[in-house]
């Protein structure tokens, strides 16, 4: 898995599962990225409120999809919804290294020690540690870090990994479909398997 420079761009983004599924389906049916881009501009296929938001959704989803090998298309489309949501989460993690680190260092560690919840203080400690470790993150404001934390919590909730508790959230350790787990292992995403299943 390719590690990218830490980014706070997720503050403007969402999980966009339904949109992700729509784009994968269109690509699998033979549409090119350019054709989908044009379709989005002309037909607003995501039902976005503005053309700028429509473009942002499209660009984000394409970036996430491009982080995965195209062999995932049929596996994704033949899976149940819970597995599809995990695939979409994998794509977010592959595209956003800081979010991957959050899941790996916070959620995974909680599962390893047998805890089934994480709190706002865990989120704050994670970002504080990253500010010490990384010059880029050190320059981010508290407002940005708070928004990032909210975004991460929302994505994990929408992927089915946690509940929607206010200050403490329960973690639902996912049982990976063997087809998904095998695909991840075969495509260099062993660390994401560890992150999602809570293994060392």
C-alpha positions in Angstrom: 0.0 0.0 0.0 1.4 3.4 -1.0 1.7 5.9 1.8 0.8 9.5 0.9 1.6 12.8 2.5 -0.7 13.6 5.4 -3.7 15.7 4.3 -6.5 17.5 6.1 -8.6 17.4 2.9 -11.1 15.0 4.4 -12.7 17.8 6.3 -14.6 18.6 3.1 -15.4 15.0 2.2 -17.9 12.3 3.1 -18.0 8.6 2.9 -20.2 8.7 -0.2 -21.0 5.0 -0.3 -23.9 5.1 -2.7 -21.9 7.4 -5.1 -18.9 5.0 -4.9 -21.1 2.1 -5.8 -22.7 3.9 -8.7 -19.2 4.8 -10.2 -17.9 1.2 -9.7 -21.0 -0.1 -11.5 -20.6 2.4 -14.4 -16.9 1.5 -14.8 -17.6 -2.2 -14.6 -20.2 -1.7 -17.4 -17.5 -0.3 -19.7 -17.8 3.4 -19.1 -14.5 5.3 -19.1 -13.7 7.8 -16.4 -14.0 10.7 -18.9 -17.5 9.4 -19.9 -18.6 9.3 -16.2 -17.1 12.7 -15.6 -19.1 14.1 -18.6 -22.3 12.3 -17.4 -21.8 13.8 -13.9 -21.4 17.3 -15.4 -24.5 16.9 -17.7 -26.9 14.8 -15.6 -25.7 15.5 -11.9 -25.7 11.7 -11.3 -24.9 12.2 -7.6 -27.7 14.7 -7.0 -25.2 17.3 -5.7 -26.4 20.8 -4.7 -23.8 22.6 -6.9 -21.6 21.7 -9.9 -18.6 22.3 -7.7 -19.8 19.7 -5.2 -20.6 17.3 -8.0 -17.1 17.6 -9.3 -15.6 17.2 -5.8 -17.6 14.0 -5.2 -16.5 12.6 -8.6 -12.9 13.5 -8.1 -12.8 12.0 -4.6 -14.4 8.8 -5.6 -12.2 8.3 -8.7 -9.1 8.9 -6.5 -10.3 6.3 -4.1 -11.2 3.8 -6.8 -7.8 4.3 -8.5 -6.1 3.2 -5.3 -7.5 -0.3 -5.8 -6.8 -2.8 -8.5 -9.6 -3.1 -11.1 -10.0 -6.7 -10.1 -12.1 -5.5 -7.2 -15.0 -4.4 -9.4 -16.7 -7.8 -9.8 -15.9 -8.8 -6.2 -17.5 -5.6 -4.9 -20.6 -5.8 -7.1 -21.3 -9.4 -6.2 -20.9 -8.7 -2.4 -23.6 -7.9 0.1 -24.0 -4.3 1.3 -22.0 -4.6 4.5 -19.0 -6.0 2.5 -19.4 -3.3 -0.1 -19.3 -0.7 2.7 -16.0 -2.2 3.9 -14.6 -2.1 0.4 -15.5 1.6 0.2 -13.8 2.1 3.6 -10.7 0.3 2.3 -10.7 2.7 -0.6 -10.8 5.7 1.7 -8.0 4.2 3.8 -5.9 3.5 0.8 -6.3 7.0 -0.5 -5.9 8.8 2.9 -2.8 7.8 4.8 -3.7 9.8 7.9 -7.2 8.2 8.1 -5.6 4.7 7.6 -3.2 5.5 10.5 -6.2 6.6 12.7 -7.9 3.2 12.1 -4.7 1.3 12.5 -3.4 3.1 15.6 -6.7 3.8 17.4 -9.4 1.3 16.3 -7.1 -1.6 15.8 -5.3 -1.0 19.1 -8.7 -0.9 21.0 -9.7 -4.2 19.5 -6.3 -5.8 20.3 -6.6 -4.9 24.0 -10.2 -6.1 24.0 -11.9 -2.8 24.3 -15.1 -2.3 22.3 -15.2 1.4 22.3 -13.2 4.6 21.7 -13.7 8.1 22.9 -13.2 11.7 21.9 -10.0 11.7 24.1 -8.6 8.9 22.0 -9.1 11.1 18.9 -7.5 14.1 20.5 -4.5 12.0 21.7 -4.0 10.6 18.2 -3.8 14.0 16.6 -1.6 15.4 19.4 0.8 12.5 18.7 0.7 13.2 15.0 1.5 16.9 15.6 4.6 15.9 17.5 5.6 13.4 14.8 4.7 15.4 11.7 5.6 19.0 10.8 2.7 19.3 8.4 0.1 18.2 11.0 1.8 20.5 13.6 0.7 23.5 11.6 -3.0 22.6 11.5 -5.4 24.5 13.7 -7.5 23.0 16.5 -10.6 23.7 14.3 -9.2 21.7 11.5 -8.3 18.8 13.8 -11.8 18.8 15.4 -13.4 18.8 12.0 -11.1 15.9 10.9 -12.0 14.0 14.0 -15.7 14.4 13.3 -15.2 13.3 9.7 -13.3 10.2 10.7 -16.0 9.3 13.3 -18.8 9.8 10.7 -17.0 7.6 8.1 -16.5 4.8 10.5 -20.1 5.0 11.5 -21.4 5.0 7.9 -19.1 2.0 7.1 -20.8 0.0 10.0 -17.6 -0.1 12.2 -19.1 1.9 15.1 -22.3 3.3 16.5 -23.1 7.0 16.7 -22.4 7.7 20.4 -21.8 11.3 21.3 -18.5 11.2 23.2 -17.9 7.5 23.3 -18.5 5.1 20.4 -18.9 1.4 20.4 -16.7 -0.5 17.9 -18.2 -3.4 16.0 -15.4 -5.6 15.0 -16.2 -6.6 11.4 -16.2 -10.2 10.2 -14.5 -10.0 6.8 -16.0 -12.0 4.0 -13.3 -14.5 3.0 -13.5 -13.2 -0.6 -12.8 -9.6 0.6 -10.0 -10.7 2.9 -8.4 -12.8 0.2 -8.6 -9.9 -2.2 -7.0 -7.6 0.3 -4.2 -10.0 1.0 -3.6 -10.7 -2.6 -3.4 -7.0 -3.5 -1.0 -5.8 -0.8 -3.5 -4.6 1.8 -2.5 -6.9 4.6 -2.2 -3.9 7.0 -5.8 -2.9 6.2 -6.9 -6.4 7.2 -5.0 -6.0 10.5 -6.5 -2.6 11.0 -10.1 -3.8 10.5 -9.8 -7.1 12.4 -7.6 -6.0 15.3 -4.6 -8.2 14.9 -0.9 -7.5 15.4 
